[in-house]
Structure formats: structure tokens, C-alpha cells
Amino acid sequence: MIRELKRNPGLLKLDLYCKGMRIGQDCRTEEDGGRRILRTRAGLGSGLEVILPEGLYTNIPVVEDFALDSPYVLHRSRQDGYLICREDEPVAPVRLAPRPAWYDRKTSSGTRMDRVGTLQGTYLAIYPARVCDYWLEKPRSNCKFCSVGLNLGCDDAPEKSVADVVETAAEAVAENRITYVDFNTGHYQGDTYLDILEPYIRALKKRFGLLIGIQTPPHHDLSRYRHLKKIGVNRVSFCFELWDRGRFQEVCPGKHRQYGLDRYLEAVEYCASVFHTANGEIVAGLEPPEKSIEAIDWITSVGAVPTVCVFRPLKGTDYQDQPPPETEDLIPVFRRMYEACMERGLMIGVAPNIKVSLVLLPEEGRYFMENPDRFFFTRAKFAVMRPLFKAACKMKLV
């Protein structure tokens, strides 16, 4: 196993999601320029951001209870830098994801910029509005794995002005050369989330021409998404989380009551015909792997790209005492994610400078292929498209 982990950073990334990591007493991650461990990871993760071999960004669980028993330990030496070991055997040298200098700066309104937005991997992630209404209901009806209601007002400012977001994005463009900004909201009564996001989208598109993605509940008026494309949105994502309808109702009571799984699926299919990229997002580890694979096959069948998160039992959430999934159970899921995208020729790995730490990207699923050259010609096509897409981004054509 250790030999395979040494040669396969994709497998290591997945195993770290499932097992977490302990931080050795010799480590000085913040003093050495690493990012502070925040709860504000879209409600799905809170860990140490590092860069694995072959440039894979990851967010490793280190503060959750299951990580205390992890076989992985992070060590630091003056000569070799940071090193991940498993059972005292070196597995991989890693680099700390660098903490941006702008994190400590303030916007004109006096808000510290890391409370406006944070880098997740190499893109800027922003939760621009108040906490999801499911967290405010009595009794609460939030998704049981989610920690968003524990984040806002703690590590994240509860609301951000358009000026705050533009100023923060300007720093991230200048220092980190970001190409993509992702907006995430919860559920709000009256389906107001798209109205809330529109001023931010218009301002960033006009000022920087960045790629912009949004992740919201599915709006009842699907024609709104065509309008969003016109004003500059490049990607939409819908988190329906689970394919099994019984589990969806149990794990996501608010989403089940307000929208239902079918409304999510309708929005995914509709937006796949409108945008260059539409995503259906699921959480692996909360239902049997074969159900996750069924979800992947459906998502790709309508022309959308699957986003597969690994369940992480976060502190303070309803599911904090649930066990994380086993790595071996999820390998077929991520293999299928890659296969299904390649079989249908879906564009993956084309957008410039987008590395994601919270999930295994679809193109990273190749690390689980027994025959990685099976889709050689499709990968070659994407390699040709990549510089063309990059040039189009610079010219603000996408």
C-alpha cells in the first residue's frame, strides 16, 4: 500500500481525505507561510491546505476527531521541508499552500480580506450573504453534514458588500493571478439567491473578466440561468448530495421539503444545455458506492460534469460522530467519474490555473485507472483545447 501511495498522488489525496493526518510537534505551518486552518470551506471541510507531488492541491482533515487516529503524520525538517509519513515511513514531500499576503489587508470598509473570500486551492471562494435559512429554522433543517452555520460570523464575515468583494478579488488577481471566482449561497426564502449574486457577478466580470461560477439551490424559473450566462456566469453547480431518495430525505431535510431531488435534477439537465460547464455535486460516503456511481452516470448522461466530495465528519455538525468512508470503497467511484467524463467527451481540465483542494477533480480520476492511456486521444484533444481556452479567457470571450 505504501509503495502505491508513494507513486500515486491521486490515491494519496483520496486516502488523506478518508483518514486525515496528525501534525507533528516539529511543524510550524503558519510561521512557514502556510494558510491558517479555517472552518470556511463551503461547509464541507476544514483542514490544512498542502500541495502534493504532481501539483495536486488538497485540504487535509487535521482537527476532526477521526484524524487523531490517522496513520499519517506531517513532519518538518530544515533540510527537506515538509514530509508526509505513514507509520513512520516517508510517503511524499509536500509544500504548504502559500498564505496570500492580502489575507491580512482590509477593504475600504474595514473588513479583513480573508473574511471576505479565501483561496480554495488556486481559486477565490466567496459566500457573499447571510447563513442558509435552514440553519435559522426551529427545529433546524440544514443538511446534516454541513458546517456553514458554524462558519459565518466566526471565520467569515456574515455579509460582504460588492465593493468588499471587488477589492479582495483585485488583490487575488494581482498576487495569485486567479482566473476563477466561485460564489456559494444557501437557501433563502423567496428564491432570492440569484438576485443577491447578480451585482457581484456584474462587477467582477466588468472589472476583471474572470471566469465565474455559482453554487445555489435550483431556482424555480429556469430561464434565469440564461440571463446569468448573458451577464457572464461560466459555470453553475447544483449540490443534490445523494442519489438514493431515502437518504436524500434523511440527510437533507430542508432541501427535500423545499425543492425535492427532481427539481435539482431538472436544473442540472437544463443548465447542461446552456453553459460550457454545469455540475451535479454529490457527497460520496453517505450512501453505498454503487449509488454514487449511478449518480455519476446520470449526471454525465445529460452532459453535465460530476463533482464528487468525500464525506468529512466535521466538528459541531449533526454527523460529527459518523465514521469517514473507507478509501477502498471510493476508488471505483472516482475511477467511474473519470471514465464517464471521458467516454462522453466532457470538457475537463481545460480551464487555466484552477486547482481544487476540497475535491478530486474529474481529471484527477485518471490516477485510479488501471490503463491510464485508455483515453489517449481524448486527452490529446483536451491538451490542444487548453491553450485555446486560456487565450479565450484573456480576451474575455468565455
Phi and psi in degrees as a GROMACS rama.xvg file:
@    title "Ramachandran Plot"
@    xaxis  label "Phi"
@    yaxis  label "Psi"
@TYPE xy
-64.4534  -37.43  ILE-2
-60.8539  -41.5214  ARG-3
-67.5006  -39.2149  GLU-4
-64.2118  -34.6998  LEU-5
-66.5366  -33.5182  LYS-6
-97.891  -9.02601  ARG-7
-127.387  92.858  ASN-8
-66.8633  -24.8093  PRO-9
-66.3296  -43.1618  GLY-10
-64.2367  -39.8182  LEU-11
-62.7554  -42.7314  LEU-12
-58.8417  -45.3847  LYS-13
-66.2762  -43.7834  LEU-14
-64.9042  -34.663  ASP-15
-68.8769  -37.3615  LEU-16
-57.5958  -42.3278  TYR-17
-81.1355  -28.3074  CYS-18
-112.553  -16.9518  LYS-19
70.2229  -169.666  GLY-20
-156.113  145.318  MET-21
-94.5849  148.055  ARG-22
-103.173  120.914  ILE-23
-65.6058  155.214  GLY-24
-65.6691  -16.7699  GLN-25
-83.494  -2.66482  ASP-26
-85.9254  144.474  CYS-27
-135.922  65.1898  ARG-28
-63.4554  -43.914  THR-29
-72.7074  -40.5285  GLU-30
-62.4463  -28.9209  GLU-31
-90.886  12.8735  ASP-32
93.7155  8.3883  GLY-33
-77.9047  168.529  GLY-34
-81.9565  142.43  ARG-35
-65.9626  144.317  ARG-36
-75.2093  117.3  ILE-37
-115.223  156.257  LEU-38
-80.6828  -19.2725  ARG-39
-79.6535  63.1731  THR-40
-113.801  58.6524  ARG-41
60.1022  20.9712  ALA-42
78.4901  3.77997  GLY-43
-117.659  -9.00861  LEU-44
-162.88  153.044  GLY-45
-151.656  102.566  SER-46
-155.596  -170.206  GLY-47
-90.0192  127.588  LEU-48
-90.0517  120.194  GLU-49
-134.798  167.153  VAL-50
-114.887  117.395  ILE-51
-82.8509  171.858  LEU-52
-53.3411  151.329  PRO-53
66.5691  19.4261  GLU-54
74.9349  21.0198  GLY-55
-81.5049  119.168  LEU-56
-82.1197  141.679  TYR-57
-148.746  155.328  THR-58
-114.851  106.069  ASN-59
-94.7448  128.209  ILE-60
-62.255  125.037  PRO-61
-133.503  -15.9096  VAL-62
-107.035  -9.28701  VAL-63
-80.3784  158.239  GLU-64
-60.7381  -38.3092  ASP-65
-66.7042  -24.2221  PHE-66
-70.8412  -19.0588  ALA-67
-65.2716  -24.5621  LEU-68
-103.901  14.6277  ASP-69
-67.2046  144.753  SER-70
-76.4061  -9.52885  PRO-71
-93.6728  140.093  TYR-72
-135.512  136.721  VAL-73
-92.7432  128.033  LEU-74
-121.002  160.404  HIS-75
-134.885  136.604  ARG-76
-136.58  152.615  SER-77
-64.8981  -32.7323  ARG-78
-81.17  -44.798  GLN-79
-106.966  -1.74349  ASP-80
73.2506  -141.333  GLY-81
-95.5735  142.15  TYR-82
-142.12  130.736  LEU-83
-90.9189  128.129  ILE-84
-117.641  150.108  CYS-85
-126.207  120.177  ARG-86
51.9066  46.722  GLU-87
70.8472  4.4336  ASP-88
-106.6  128.684  GLU-89
-58.7566  134.793  PRO-90
-112.547  -47.6208  VAL-91
-159.707  136.396  ALA-92
-75.1583  142.864  PRO-93
-134.546  159.168  VAL-94
-112.522  143.911  ARG-95
-71.4367  134.792  LEU-96
-63.5199  121.538  ALA-97
-66.6974  138.629  PRO-98
-78.5578  122.579  ARG-99
-64.5787  143.634  PRO-100
-64.389  -28.3369  ALA-101
-72.509  -13.3586  TRP-102
-53.4615  -35.0617  TYR-103
-92.1617  -4.54479  ASP-104
-81.4374  163.758  ARG-105
-116.69  148.986  LYS-106
-76.8507  174.511  THR-107
-60.5373  -25.7696  SER-108
-83.2829  -5.64473  SER-109
95.1797  5.58252  GLY-110
-85.8868  129.79  THR-111
-65.874  136.833  ARG-112
-66.7419  -28.3625  MET-113
-74.4267  -5.64676  ASP-114
-95.0775  -5.593  ARG-115
-94.1481  -46.5295  VAL-116
-154.981  157.191  GLY-117
-133.413  154.32  THR-118
-80.0638  126.474  LEU-119
-112.645  102.163  GLN-120
71.6466  -114.871  GLY-121
-118.477  8.11142  THR-122
-114.718  161.901  TYR-123
-93.0201  122.952  LEU-124
-109.373  131.406  ALA-125
-135.541  129.216  ILE-126
-108.591  94.9572  TYR-127
-81.9113  -15.0867  PRO-128
-123.539  -169.263  ALA-129
-67.4785  172.045  ARG-130
-62.4707  151.184  VAL-131
-53.4091  134.4  CYS-132
-60.6716  -23.9832  ASP-133
-61.6728  -25.587  TYR-134
-77.8319  -15.4422  TRP-135
-98.8731  -12.5748  LEU-136
-71.2531  156.32  GLU-137
-126.278  110.929  LYS-138
-72.815  158.819  PRO-139
-61.289  147.384  ARG-140
-128.541  26.5309  SER-141
-67.9972  160.887  ASN-142
-61.7569  137.117  CYS-143
-75.4638  -12.7865  LYS-144
-96.3238  -8.06767  PHE-145
-85.3641  145.212  CYS-146
-119.258  12.2643  SER-147
-55.5887  -41.2818  VAL-148
-66.8852  -14.4088  GLY-149
-93.0748  -11.5453  LEU-150
-92.9144  -53.4154  ASN-151
-63.5523  131.608  LEU-152
88.6074  -11.6399  GLY-153
-102.192  -75.0548  CYS-154
-95.8176  -11.2629  ASP-155
-127.674  136.858  ASP-156
-65.0943  139.883  ALA-157
-64.8887  -32.901  PRO-158
-144.233  149.421  GLU-159
-128.595  135.281  LYS-160
-77.0396  162.099  SER-161
-59.6058  -40.5306  VAL-162
-62.0308  -41.5555  ALA-163
-57.6495  -46.0504  ASP-164
-67.463  -42.3406  VAL-165
-63.8576  -43.5936  VAL-166
-64.6805  -40.8163  GLU-167
-66.2427  -44.1016  THR-168
-61.8421  -36.5916  ALA-169
-60.5707  -40.6272  ALA-170
-67.4353  -40.5483  GLU-171
-67.7976  -35.0324  ALA-172
-65.9607  -45.6965  VAL-173
-68.1436  -42.8522  ALA-174
-88.7353  -43.2979  GLU-175
-106.68  -4.7717  ASN-176
52.9687  44.2404  ARG-177
-62.5484  150.538  ILE-178
-117.073  -8.93891  THR-179
-142.862  136.383  TYR-180
-122.268  133.682  VAL-181
-117.402  124.774  ASP-182
-102.968  136.381  PHE-183
-129.473  132.063  ASN-184
-131.027  166.466  THR-185
-96.9312  -162.712  GLY-186
-85.5247  134.69  HIS-187
-129.345  139.306  TYR-188
-56.4254  136.299  GLN-189
88.3257  8.98687  GLY-190
53.0234  45.5963  ASP-191
-87.7475  -1.2666  THR-192
-62.9522  -37.9706  TYR-193
-70.0091  -35.7578  LEU-194
-63.2079  -39.8322  ASP-195
-63.4147  -40.8596  ILE-196
-76.4326  -28.0046  LEU-197
-56.0372  -44.5042  GLU-198
-61.501  -35.8239  PRO-199
-66.4517  -44.0035  TYR-200
-60.75  -49.371  ILE-201
-60.3822  -43.2414  ARG-202
-65.5452  -45.8266  ALA-203
-69.2445  -38.837  LEU-204
-65.7024  -42.652  LYS-205
-66.655  -41.2379  LYS-206
-78.2985  -41.925  ARG-207
-120.86  -20.468  PHE-208
67.1759  25.6202  GLY-209
-70.7999  155.631  LEU-210
-67.1158  138.27  LEU-211
-130.936  132.419  ILE-212
-124.005  153.82  GLY-213
-131.913  149.406  ILE-214
-134.46  107.38  GLN-215
-140.578  171.503  THR-216
-64.0976  164.345  PRO-217
-77.172  122.579  PRO-218
-70.3126  145.519  HIS-219
-68.0792  -25.9728  HIS-220
-101.569  95.7229  ASP-221
-64.8975  -21.628  LEU-222
-64.2521  -18.5161  SER-223
-60.2853  -28.0068  ARG-224
-72.0261  -30.2272  TYR-225
-66.6119  -36.6589  ARG-226
-64.4825  -42.0312  HIS-227
-61.7433  -37.7638  LEU-228
-63.1711  -39.6607  LYS-229
-63.3681  -32.7558  LYS-230
-91.2593  0.772535  ILE-231
122.704  1.36375  GLY-232
-71.3675  133.518  VAL-233
-103.01  -24.7785  ASN-234
-145.852  139.052  ARG-235
-126.035  146.47  VAL-236
-135.353  138.921  SER-237
-124.085  120.734  PHE-238
-94.3312  92.9731  CYS-239
-93.482  -6.04917  PHE-240
70.0099  -49.1486  GLU-241
-138.87  141.718  LEU-242
-87.6058  -35.225  TRP-243
-70.4832  120.936  ASP-244
-66.1561  -35.0245  ARG-245
-65.5096  -42.5709  GLY-246
-68.7303  -36.6963  ARG-247
-58.0285  -45.8426  PHE-248
-64.8624  -39.5668  GLN-249
-71.5722  -45.0238  GLU-250
-82.2093  -33.3359  VAL-251
-123.569  67.7434  CYS-252
-62.3797  -37.814  PRO-253
-66.5553  -45.9429  GLY-254
-62.162  -40.1859  LYS-255
-62.5917  -44.6354  HIS-256
-70.3917  -42.9273  ARG-257
-82.7841  -37.0278  GLN-258
-121.581  -49.2273  TYR-259
84.3079  151.874  GLY-260
-61.4037  -37.2008  LEU-261
-62.7309  -35.9498  ASP-262
-67.0097  -36.9221  ARG-263
-62.1496  -46.1338  TYR-264
-66.3863  -37.2472  LEU-265
-62.1521  -41.0282  GLU-266
-67.485  -40.5071  ALA-267
-59.4409  -48.6874  VAL-268
-64.8231  -41.8473  GLU-269
-63.1438  -48.0488  TYR-270
-72.06  -23.5092  CYS-271
-64.0083  -24.6722  ALA-272
-88.5789  -6.42863  SER-273
-107.533  -42.7602  VAL-274
-104.373  158.296  PHE-275
-58.8429  -39.8779  HIS-276
-136.261  123.097  THR-277
-123.822  140.67  ALA-278
-120.257  140.737  ASN-279
-106.342  125.167  GLY-280
-110.802  131.811  GLU-281
-128.231  163.514  ILE-282
-113.827  112.523  VAL-283
-81.2085  139.36  ALA-284
109.142  -5.73539  GLY-285
-107.424  -0.649474  LEU-286
-150.682  166.049  GLU-287
-57.1851  145.326  PRO-288
-54.0048  -35.1718  PRO-289
-65.0132  -27.9844  GLU-290
-71.1005  -38.8311  LYS-291
-62.7153  -38.3019  SER-292
-67.0953  -38.6373  ILE-293
-60.4457  -41.7466  GLU-294
-62.1587  -43.998  ALA-295
-60.0733  -44.6141  ILE-296
-64.0868  -38.2815  ASP-297
-69.0876  -46.282  TRP-298
-55.4197  -49.2208  ILE-299
-71.0294  -26.9546  THR-300
-65.8729  -24.8803  SER-301
-98.4119  6.12401  VAL-302
90.8308  10.1271  GLY-303
-97.086  165.483  ALA-304
-107.066  130.678  VAL-305
-77.6294  137.656  PRO-306
-110.555  121.388  THR-307
-117.17  110.578  VAL-308
-91.0638  152.835  CYS-309
-98.7397  125.64  VAL-310
-56.5687  132.31  PHE-311
-128.486  116.314  ARG-312
-74.0283  90.9046  PRO-313
-78.9525  145.712  LEU-314
-60.8698  136.451  LYS-315
88.8032  -10.7276  GLY-316
-88.0148  167.672  THR-317
-62.3203  -26.596  ASP-318
-106.302  25.5116  TYR-319
-63.8262  -24.3397  GLN-320
-97.6244  2.40472  ASP-321
-75.412  146.58  GLN-322
-76.2127  146.583  PRO-323
-69.5593  161.444  PRO-324
-71.0219  161.986  PRO-325
-85.6219  137.261  GLU-326
-54.8874  -46.4336  THR-327
-60.6142  -31.4202  GLU-328
-71.158  -27.4475  ASP-329
-94.7353  -14.5423  LEU-330
-55.5886  -46.788  ILE-331
-62.4347  -29.8773  PRO-332
-65.5574  -47.5433  VAL-333
-74.7323  -28.9764  PHE-334
-63.1239  -45.2259  ARG-335
-66.8902  -35.1074  ARG-336
-54.7884  -45.7161  MET-337
-70.6916  -46.878  TYR-338
-58.2406  -46.1692  GLU-339
-64.6898  -39.5998  ALA-340
-65.2598  -41.9826  CYS-341
-71.6718  -39.133  MET-342
-59.9038  -32.9097  GLU-343
-100.118  3.97941  ARG-344
64.5801  30.0374  GLY-345
-74.0328  140.676  LEU-346
-72.7816  112.024  MET-347
-131.717  145.922  ILE-348
69.8046  22.6979  GLY-349
-99.37  -38.2489  VAL-350
-64.8772  140.965  ALA-351
-78.5858  142.758  PRO-352
53.2644  45.9392  ASN-353
-122.961  102.163  ILE-354
-115.206  131.642  LYS-355
-113.044  133.298  VAL-356
-96.7103  -25.2324  SER-357
-83.8708  -19.0974  LEU-358
-137.859  161.122  VAL-359
-80.0609  119.346  LEU-360
-64.1799  153.737  LEU-361
-52.3489  -40.5894  PRO-362
-69.3825  -21.0393  GLU-363
-76.1661  -10.401  GLU-364
-64.6961  -15.5743  GLY-365
-63.6871  -20.8839  ARG-366
-67.8063  -11.2521  TYR-367
-108.182  8.35234  PHE-368
-83.4867  134.967  MET-369
-72.0668  -31.4808  GLU-370
-122.88  85.7151  ASN-371
-64.1388  -16.4767  PRO-372
-91.8753  6.99567  ASP-373
-58.1452  -36.1763  ARG-374
-109.09  42.7944  PHE-375
-56.5081  -46.4474  PHE-376
-70.6923  -34.7659  PHE-377
-67.3262  -41.4919  THR-378
-63.9259  -37.2477  ARG-379
-64  -38.9817  ALA-380
-62.7665  -43.4456  LYS-381
-65.8536  -34.3978  PHE-382
-63.5079  -35.5961  ALA-383
-71.5445  -38.1875  VAL-384
-71.3512  -26.9921  MET-385
-59.1453  -50.6869  ARG-386
-66.7073  -30.1854  PRO-387
-66.38  -41.6601  LEU-388
-66.9302  -38.8616  PHE-389
-62.4124  -42.8269  LYS-390
-64.8677  -38.4214  ALA-391
-64.4365  -37.0428  ALA-392
-63.4457  -43.2391  CYS-393
-63.7817  -32.4232  LYS-394
-89.1827  2.48358  MET-395
58.7999  39.9496  LYS-396
-94.4849  -8.41229  LEU-397
